[in-house]
Amino acid sequence: MKRLFLVMLLLTALACAGCGSDALDKNNGEENSPHQNAAVNEDTGLQNVIETENPAENGRQPVKSAEETAQKPGGHQTPPKENSTSRQEPEGAEATFIPNEPSSGPIVSLWVTSDFAGEEIFAREVPRASGESVMSILQDNLQVKTQYGGGFVESINGLASGYTGADKKKKDWFYYMNGIITAVGAMDYRPVSGEIIWWDYHDWGSTVFTPAVIGAFPEPFRSGYRGVNPGTMVLATSGCESLGQQLALYLRNLGAKDIEVNPYDEDLLAENKKITLVVGLWHELEKSPYWQGMQKQRHKTGLFVELASDYFAALSTNGTISRRFNENVGAIIATGTGMGDSSPVWLVTGLDQNGLESAVKILTENTGAVKQHFGALVVDGQVIAVPAN
């Protein structure tokens, strides 16, 4: 009996131990311990930080989806624009072309042509930053290669100085400010608002250079050269005073200042103190030593016309007669004493009265007809650019 009691007591103890083990296993499977809860809370907190953290604050770049990073058709990334007033391109380097944005501030006109303006490459008004140079403005708008420390334009948009073509003619870039060939390097000339910068790529032809051209009219009468305007003197030959007054009034209305009209006088012409505009029939001028000398020295004066007593002729770049006209013909030409002549001489003349009046009418009523011309003949009211092709 005693042995039976001991066996029953042992079985009871084993049963209690089994229930305790099941309870522990069940508790471990259904409830988290304090340490596990802490671990889960730490993970949850870290996830919240990752999801809400501002990438800009920790220096990381936000990762974009494939749709966000895909480039849209036609899209491009514009490189940052350099400060054009301080940029210097390495010698022989080609400047990066970054077109200027439209601006309501100071502007200048930038023209780029070739072959005595036979072809226009670029022509528009562009912004001008304070103190910006002609070179910087050019580099801001076209592809430019330079030489000699960046002060000499070697090429623009691929047109390079040198001996080119089958005939190996020497071609270079020349630039004019308000129709006057400059004596100042492009890095040193700082234009003011309203001026016209004109680059032309051409061969040397029969002239050393052309001191002045008519294609920027009404410049230089309105703005002068290098910020200085010496004023204008209109000299009219006998019987042409009204035409002289007509031109003077037109220039005043365009903003030109300090204009006087006088009878033609070669002593006044020789003074070279003001921009001079001579108006008259050619037969009143042809025997003048001044105008005879201008034609004989074309390699210095840059004139591409031949004015005779019975005809006016358009000359080619090598100085030969290309076309000749015997009636109803006028001429508009300009010249100077050399590079940077701030008081050039303009001549508006006619072989006959019809030719003279037609030339004056072009300047006062159809100014655009002589735009980007080195000189011009006016035949039956139509403009013929010189030099002739």
Residue, then its C-alpha position, 0 to 999 in steps of 0.5 A: m500500500k505504501r509502495l502504491f502511494l509512492v508511485m501515484l505521488l511520482l506520477t502526479a509530480l511528472a504531470c505538473a512538470g509537463c504543464g509547466s513546460d507547455a506554458l513556457d513554450k506557449n508564452n514564448g510563441e505568443e508574447n514578446s519579451p521586454h528585450q524583443n519589444a525593445a528591438v522591434n521599437e528600435d527597428t521601427g524608429l530607424q525606419n521612421v528616420i529613413e523615411t522622413e529624413n531630408p536628403a538635403e540636410n544630410g548631404r545625400q541625393p534623393v534617389k529618383s525613379a526611372e521615370e523621373t531620371a529619364q531625359k525627355p525628348g528634346g531636353h538638354q542641360t544647359p551648362p552654367k554661363e561664365n562671367s563674360t566680362s572676365r572670361q579669357e579663352p586659352e590661346g587657340a581654344e574654341a569658346t563655348f557657344i552659350p546664347n544670350e538670353p533676352s534682356s531689357g538692359p543695355i543692348v548693342s547690335l552685333w553683325v557678323t558677315s563674310d566676303f564684304a557682307g555678301e553673306e550674313i552669318f549673324a545679325r541681332e541685338v544682344p545684351r551688353a553687361s557693364g564694362e563688357s568688351v567687344m571680344s566678350i560679346l562676340q564670344d557670348n554669341l558665336q564660336v570663337k577661336t583666338q590667338y596671341g593671348g586671346g586678343f586676336v580673332e583667329s576664327i568665327n564659326g569655323l571661318a579661319s584667317g589664312y590663305t584660303g580657296a583655290d587662289k590662296k587669297k589671304k583672308d582675315w577678320f576685320y571689325y568696325m564700330n559704327g561703320i569705322i574700322t577700329a584702331v583698338g583691339a577687341m578686348d579693349y573696346r567697351p561699347v556703349s548701349g546702341e552701338i553697332i559691332w560689325w565683323d566681316y571676313h574678307d580678303w585684302g583685295s585691292t585695299v589695305f583696309t576700308p577706313a569707313v563703311i556706310g552700312a551702319f547708317p545712321e551711325p556714326f552720325r548718331s553715336g560717334y566712335r568710342g563714346v565721343n561724337p565730334g558732331t556733323m558738318v554737312l557741306a553742300t555744293s551750289g544748288c544742292e543746299s536743300l538736299g543738304q538740309q534734308l539730310a541734316l534734318y533727318l539725322r537730327n530727328l534720329g538723335a544726332k546732335d551738333i549738326e551744321v550745314n555749310p556751302y561746300d568748302e575744301d578748307l572746312l573739309a580738310e580740317n577733319k574736326k567733325i564727321t563730314l557729309v558732302v552732298g553735291l553733283w559730281h561735276e562740281l567735285e570731280k576736278s577737286p584735288y581732294w577727290q582726285g586723290m581719294q580715287k588714286q589712293r584706293h588702296k588706302t581710302g578703301l573706295f570700290v567705285e570709280l567716279a568719272s565725268d560720264y559714268f559711275a562704275a562699281l569695282s570688284t575687290n581687286g579694283t577692276i570695273s565690274r559694272r558701269f552706268n551712264e545715267n540716273v546714277g548716284a553714289i554713297i561712299a565713306t572713307g577716312t584718314g586711317m584706322g580709328d578715324s573718328s571724323p570720317v568723310w561721307l560723299v553723297t553724289g550723283l552723275d546727274q540730278n536724278g541720281l543724286e536725288s535718288a541717293v538722298k532719298i535712299l538715306t532718308e526714306n529707305t535706310g535699310a537698303v544700304k544696311q551692311h554695305f561697304g559702299a553703294l551705287v544707286v541706279d534708277g532708285q535701286v541700290i547696288a552694293v560695292p565691291a561688286n561680286 
